[in-house]
Amino acid sequence: MATFSYTKTFSAGETIVADDLMTNFNDVGNFVKGANLTDANLATPFANVVFSVHFGTVSDGTTESRRLAIPSGVAVTWVEAQVAFEAGAGTASVLITDDGANVLNSALTKDAPGAVASTTSFAIAESAAGSALVISVQETEGGGGGDDLSDVQVTVWAKIKIRS
C-alpha cells in the first residue's frame, strides 16, 4: 500500500505561511496524480453472493437443470456449494458448469433427506463476467423405481469484489 507524508508539518497555535500550506496541497496532488494509487490499493474487500436454486421434484432417473447468467462486469470467486432435499429415497447428484466447463471437482452428492451435503472443492476458482452457469440435479436410483426427490435445494456461495 502506498504511504503518504506532508513536506511541511505544523503545530497547534503556530502561524503558517501560505507557501507552506500550498506545498502540502501540492504533496497531496502529486500523490493522487502519481502512480501511488493502483488497482491493488484501491480495490475493496469482497462481498458475499448466494446463488440459490430450488427444484420442486426431480423424478427417478432424470436430470433437472436451471440456467443462470453472471452479470457483465462482475466475476465471481467460488466458495462453497451445498445440496439438500426434503424427501425421497434416491441420491441427488449436483453438477455445476460454467460455459460447459465443470465448476466442481466432482459431483456433489446427497443420499438421504434432511441433512446438507457440501463441498469447497472447485475445479475452477473463478467464473468470468457474462458466464452462463448451469446447475443440474440428477436423481440416481436408490434401490428401485419411485425414488423421486422432493424439494431439492442447491445453494452456491461466491464472493465478488465490490470495486476493482
Helices and strands as residue ranges (DSSP letters): H 18-33, H 39-42, E 46-58, E 63-69, E 76-87, E 91-98, E 101-102, E 108-110, E 117-119, E 126-127, E 132-140, E 149-161
